[in-house]
Amino acid sequence: MGMQTDNAPLDGRTSTAQLIDRINRDLDRLQRDVHELAHRLDAMMPGADDRLHYEHHVDITEATVERRRLWSNIRSQAMGGVMMAIGGGMIALVVYAVAQYVRTGGA
């Protein structure tokens, strides 16, 4: 025996036609809610383009990453420069001390 699809109730429950009507009513309500939400979003941001908005956020994120990378590189280069200056100063101090030692004859 096949599945019963007429308007007769199935095992005392609602009929298939009633279930289909209820599903259709729920789908209509869902479509109205989605349409209302889309209308409200459009009212908040008239002419807004979701894709353009997303791409704008991606650009902001990429710029932030690039800025952090730039400052990281600047800090590392600055630290390298400071270390080179300290090292150069130490070498210059040693050369000066040796030159003074040679000039004074070790006294």
Helices and strands as residue ranges (DSSP letters): H 16-44, H 50-103
